[in-house]
């Protein structure tokens, strides 16, 4: 990071692009942040209002018929843990699980703080998705 790494300021999409690029995970720019790829899972780091949101989509797709079981897994995770928040997203023929972590940036963050927020979010998300993978047999 730069000499201003400790200075708290406004979090910008450019700051997020630099961070994810330095991590070697940059995929593309988004209007309010960036998209990256980590451990085969697509993620976004975006600014939503006064929050910095790290949202990761599990790389596995489940059949729609698995919706009830997936909802139970997500409910169990969210009941017992603070981060990340898990939820299901359905498409026309499948569903997946998304992990989301949000941190207020209303008063600003330093680049080092942004890096730590993203690292913590991706680390706890990796744990969550590994737990899911262990709970949901391949081909389910």
C-alpha positions as a LaTeX table, in Angstrom:
\begin{tabular}{lrrr}
\hline
Residue & $x$ (\AA) & $y$ (\AA) & $z$ (\AA) \\
\hline
Unk1 & 0.00 & 0.00 & 0.00 \\
Unk2 & 1.00 & 3.64 & $-0.34$ \\
Unk3 & 2.16 & 6.18 & 2.22 \\
Unk4 & $-1.49$ & 7.13 & 2.74 \\
Unk5 & $-2.33$ & 3.56 & 3.75 \\
Unk6 & $-3.07$ & 4.69 & 7.32 \\
Unk7 & $-5.10$ & 7.78 & 6.42 \\
Unk8 & $-8.86$ & 7.37 & 6.80 \\
Unk9 & $-10.80$ & 8.66 & 3.84 \\
Unk10 & $-13.68$ & 8.03 & 1.51 \\
Unk11 & $-13.76$ & 4.49 & 0.14 \\
Unk12 & $-13.91$ & 4.61 & $-3.65$ \\
Unk13 & $-14.35$ & 2.04 & $-6.42$ \\
Unk14 & $-10.79$ & 2.88 & $-7.52$ \\
Unk15 & $-9.48$ & 1.96 & $-4.06$ \\
Unk16 & $-11.29$ & $-1.37$ & $-4.36$ \\
Unk17 & $-9.88$ & $-1.99$ & $-7.86$ \\
Unk18 & $-6.33$ & $-1.39$ & $-6.63$ \\
Unk19 & $-6.84$ & $-3.69$ & $-3.65$ \\
Unk20 & $-8.32$ & $-6.60$ & $-5.61$ \\
Unk21 & $-5.68$ & $-6.15$ & $-8.34$ \\
Unk22 & $-2.91$ & $-6.29$ & $-5.72$ \\
Unk23 & $-4.45$ & $-9.52$ & $-4.41$ \\
Unk24 & $-4.15$ & $-10.93$ & $-7.96$ \\
Unk25 & $-7.89$ & $-11.62$ & $-8.11$ \\
Unk26 & $-9.21$ & $-8.77$ & $-10.27$ \\
Unk27 & $-11.73$ & $-9.81$ & $-12.92$ \\
Unk28 & $-13.59$ & $-6.66$ & $-13.93$ \\
Unk29 & $-14.76$ & $-3.23$ & $-12.87$ \\
Unk30 & $-18.33$ & $-2.71$ & $-11.68$ \\
Unk31 & $-20.06$ & 0.68 & $-11.37$ \\
Unk32 & $-19.66$ & 0.71 & $-7.57$ \\
Unk33 & $-16.73$ & $-1.67$ & $-7.07$ \\
Unk34 & $-15.04$ & $-4.69$ & $-8.58$ \\
Unk35 & $-15.52$ & $-8.36$ & $-9.28$ \\
Unk36 & $-12.86$ & $-10.91$ & $-8.43$ \\
Unk37 & $-12.35$ & $-14.65$ & $-8.25$ \\
Unk38 & $-11.03$ & $-16.48$ & $-5.19$ \\
Unk39 & $-10.85$ & $-20.23$ & $-4.59$ \\
Unk40 & $-13.02$ & $-20.84$ & $-7.72$ \\
Unk41 & $-15.77$ & $-18.61$ & $-6.33$ \\
Unk42 & $-16.80$ & $-15.33$ & $-7.93$ \\
Unk43 & $-16.99$ & $-12.39$ & $-5.57$ \\
Unk44 & $-17.82$ & $-8.70$ & $-5.63$ \\
Unk45 & $-16.56$ & $-5.90$ & $-3.43$ \\
Unk46 & $-19.01$ & $-3.04$ & $-3.86$ \\
Unk47 & $-20.11$ & 0.15 & $-2.19$ \\
Unk48 & $-23.82$ & 0.08 & $-1.37$ \\
Unk49 & $-24.91$ & 3.31 & 0.27 \\
Unk50 & $-22.79$ & 3.63 & 3.41 \\
Unk51 & $-21.66$ & $-0.02$ & 3.42 \\
Unk52 & $-18.78$ & $-1.89$ & 1.88 \\
Unk53 & $-20.27$ & $-5.23$ & 0.84 \\
Unk54 & $-18.28$ & $-8.37$ & 0.02 \\
Unk55 & $-20.57$ & $-10.84$ & $-1.73$ \\
Unk56 & $-19.36$ & $-14.29$ & $-2.83$ \\
Unk57 & $-21.29$ & $-16.75$ & $-4.96$ \\
Unk58 & $-20.63$ & $-20.43$ & $-4.25$ \\
Unk59 & $-19.26$ & $-22.05$ & $-7.41$ \\
Unk60 & $-21.59$ & $-25.04$ & $-7.07$ \\
Unk61 & $-25.03$ & $-25.01$ & $-8.62$ \\
Unk62 & $-27.76$ & $-27.08$ & $-6.99$ \\
Unk63 & $-30.94$ & $-28.38$ & $-8.60$ \\
Unk64 & $-34.07$ & $-26.45$ & $-7.71$ \\
Unk65 & $-35.40$ & $-29.53$ & $-5.91$ \\
Unk66 & $-32.61$ & $-29.02$ & $-3.33$ \\
Unk67 & $-34.14$ & $-25.69$ & $-2.28$ \\
Unk68 & $-35.65$ & $-26.89$ & 0.99 \\
Unk69 & $-32.42$ & $-28.55$ & 2.13 \\
Unk70 & $-30.33$ & $-25.55$ & 1.06 \\
Unk71 & $-32.65$ & $-23.22$ & 2.95 \\
Unk72 & $-32.22$ & $-25.35$ & 6.08 \\
Unk73 & $-28.41$ & $-25.30$ & 5.75 \\
Unk74 & $-28.45$ & $-21.52$ & 5.28 \\
Unk75 & $-30.80$ & $-21.07$ & 8.24 \\
Unk76 & $-28.61$ & $-23.23$ & 10.47 \\
Unk77 & $-25.49$ & $-21.29$ & 9.47 \\
Unk78 & $-27.09$ & $-17.88$ & 10.00 \\
Unk79 & $-28.56$ & $-18.89$ & 13.37 \\
Unk80 & $-25.21$ & $-20.05$ & 14.74 \\
Unk81 & $-22.78$ & $-17.54$ & 13.23 \\
Unk82 & $-22.38$ & $-13.82$ & 12.74 \\
Unk83 & $-20.44$ & $-13.81$ & 9.45 \\
Unk84 & $-21.00$ & $-14.23$ & 6.64 \\
Unk85 & $-24.74$ & $-14.05$ & 6.09 \\
Unk86 & $-25.78$ & $-16.82$ & 3.70 \\
Unk87 & $-28.81$ & $-16.87$ & 1.40 \\
Unk88 & $-29.99$ & $-18.79$ & $-1.63$ \\
Unk89 & $-30.48$ & $-17.40$ & $-5.13$ \\
Unk90 & $-32.50$ & $-19.27$ & $-7.73$ \\
Unk91 & $-32.24$ & $-19.03$ & $-11.49$ \\
Unk92 & $-34.51$ & $-20.70$ & $-14.04$ \\
Unk93 & $-33.07$ & $-24.18$ & $-13.51$ \\
Unk94 & $-30.75$ & $-24.11$ & $-10.48$ \\
Unk95 & $-29.91$ & $-22.41$ & $-7.24$ \\
Unk96 & $-26.76$ & $-21.42$ & $-5.50$ \\
Unk97 & $-25.74$ & $-20.04$ & $-2.15$ \\
Unk98 & $-24.39$ & $-16.53$ & $-1.71$ \\
Unk99 & $-22.35$ & $-15.27$ & 1.25 \\
Unk100 & $-22.48$ & $-11.59$ & 2.14 \\
Unk101 & $-20.61$ & $-9.43$ & 4.64 \\
Unk102 & $-21.24$ & $-5.71$ & 5.09 \\
Unk103 & $-19.18$ & $-3.10$ & 6.94 \\
Unk104 & $-20.13$ & 0.52 & 7.47 \\
Unk105 & $-17.92$ & 3.00 & 5.64 \\
Unk106 & $-19.96$ & 6.05 & 6.67 \\
Unk107 & $-16.97$ & 7.63 & 8.44 \\
Unk108 & $-14.43$ & 6.31 & 5.93 \\
Unk109 & $-11.69$ & 3.70 & 6.12 \\
Unk110 & $-7.99$ & 3.67 & 5.41 \\
Unk111 & $-6.73$ & 1.49 & 2.54 \\
Unk112 & $-5.27$ & $-0.88$ & 5.16 \\
Unk113 & $-8.66$ & $-1.14$ & 6.85 \\
Unk114 & $-10.36$ & $-1.83$ & 3.53 \\
Unk115 & $-7.80$ & $-4.57$ & 2.82 \\
Unk116 & $-8.47$ & $-6.10$ & 6.24 \\
Unk117 & $-12.26$ & $-5.95$ & 5.79 \\
Unk118 & $-11.99$ & $-7.73$ & 2.43 \\
Unk119 & $-9.51$ & $-10.30$ & 3.75 \\
Unk120 & $-11.64$ & $-11.13$ & 6.79 \\
Unk121 & $-14.81$ & $-11.34$ & 4.69 \\
Unk122 & $-13.19$ & $-13.70$ & 2.17 \\
Unk123 & $-11.61$ & $-15.81$ & 4.92 \\
Unk124 & $-14.86$ & $-16.36$ & 6.84 \\
Unk125 & $-16.66$ & $-16.92$ & 3.54 \\
Unk126 & $-14.13$ & $-19.58$ & 2.52 \\
Unk127 & $-14.81$ & $-21.35$ & 5.82 \\
Unk128 & $-18.56$ & $-21.15$ & 5.23 \\
Unk129 & $-18.34$ & $-22.48$ & 1.68 \\
Unk130 & $-16.02$ & $-25.32$ & 2.71 \\
Unk131 & $-18.53$ & $-26.25$ & 5.41 \\
Unk132 & $-21.29$ & $-26.24$ & 2.81 \\
Unk133 & $-19.24$ & $-28.40$ & 0.47 \\
Unk134 & $-18.76$ & $-30.93$ & 3.27 \\
Unk135 & $-22.51$ & $-30.91$ & 3.98 \\
Unk136 & $-23.73$ & $-31.16$ & 0.39 \\
Unk137 & $-22.44$ & $-34.19$ & $-1.51$ \\
Unk138 & $-21.18$ & $-33.54$ & $-5.04$ \\
Unk139 & $-23.89$ & $-34.19$ & $-7.60$ \\
Unk140 & $-26.64$ & $-33.15$ & $-5.17$ \\
\hline
\end{tabular}
